[in-house]
Amino acid sequence: MSSDKNLSKGLLLGFLAGGLVGASLALLFAPKSGKELRKDIQDKAEEYKKEAEKQLSKAKEKAQEVLNEGKKKGQQIIEDAKRKAEELKADAEKLMKGRKGAPAEEQETEHA
């Protein structure tokens, strides 16, 4: 899962960087005045910044979902373990009560 996360993060950063470089080159080679060019670059940078923030927000939401799911599963495992421990304890107590009430001959035979 960590590998998928790193791959997704790398792809996202690669697309953003590639898009930014490509847009910048296209703007630089376009026949525009310096003022228009700077405005276009600023607009594109703002557009990419908003897109990156949106993607980051989605990634945070997904991470929170995964974390919450992990917590729920962990709690369920703990509850199951507690229930099993209580069952084992109850079974052991039943066995011990049964041994205490057994005739002395049976207890000696079992120890031998």
N, C-alpha and C positions, 0 to 999 in steps of 0.2 A: 504494500500500500504506500509506503514511503517513496518507493521508486516511481510509482504513478504520480504522486504528488509533485515530486521534483521534476518529472518530465513535463507535466502540465504547466508548472511554474516557468520552466525553461522555454516552452513553446510560446507561452503568453508573452514573456519578455522579448523573445525573438521576433514575434510578430509586431509587437509595439516598436521595437528598435528599428526593424526593417521598414515599417510603415513611416516612421519618423524620418529616417534617412532618405527613403524614396520620395516622400513629399517635399522634403527640404531641397533635394536635388532638382525636382521638377520645378519648384518655385524659383530656384536660383537661375535656371536656364530659361525661364519664361521671360519674354520681353515686357518687363514691367519696371516702373520707377522704383527707386529704393524705398520710398514711403509705402507704396502698395505692397511691395515684397515683404517688408517687415511686418505689415499688418496681416498679410496672408500667413506668414510663418507663426505669428503670435496666435492667430485663430486656430491654426492646425495644432499647435502645441496645446492649447486649451482643450481642444476636442479630444486629443489623445490622453490628456490628463484626466478628463471626465470619464473616458472609457476605462482607463486603468483603475480609477477609484471605484467604478461600478463593478469591475471584475474582482477587485480586492474585497469589496463588500460581499459579493456572492461567495467568494472563497471562505471568508470568515463565517458566514451563515452555515456553509456546508461543514466546516470544521466544528462548529458548535453542535450541529446535528449529530455528527459522528461521536463527539465527546459525550453528549447526552445519552446516545444509544449505548455506548460503552459503560457508562455509569449504571444504566438500567440493567444491563446484562450482568455486571458485577454484583449489584444488589441481589439479583435473582439467584446467582450462584451462592452468595452468602446465606440467603434464606434457605435454599435447598440443603446446604451443608448443615445449618443449624437444625433443620427438621430431621435430617438423617441422624445427627448426633443425639437428638432427643429420643428418636426411635430406638437407637442402639442402647442408650442408657436405660430406657424402659424395658427392653428385652433382657438386659443384663440384670436388672433388679428382679424381674420375674424369675430368672434362672437362680439367682441367689436365694430368693424366698423358697423356691422349690427345693433347693439343697438343704436349707435349714430344717425343713419339715420332713426330710427323707429319713427313714430308719437308719440307725447307726451302722448296721451291717452293709447297707448299700453304699454309705459314705466310705467305709473302709475298703470295700471292693473297688470303688472308683479310684481311690488313691493308690491302690496296689498295682 
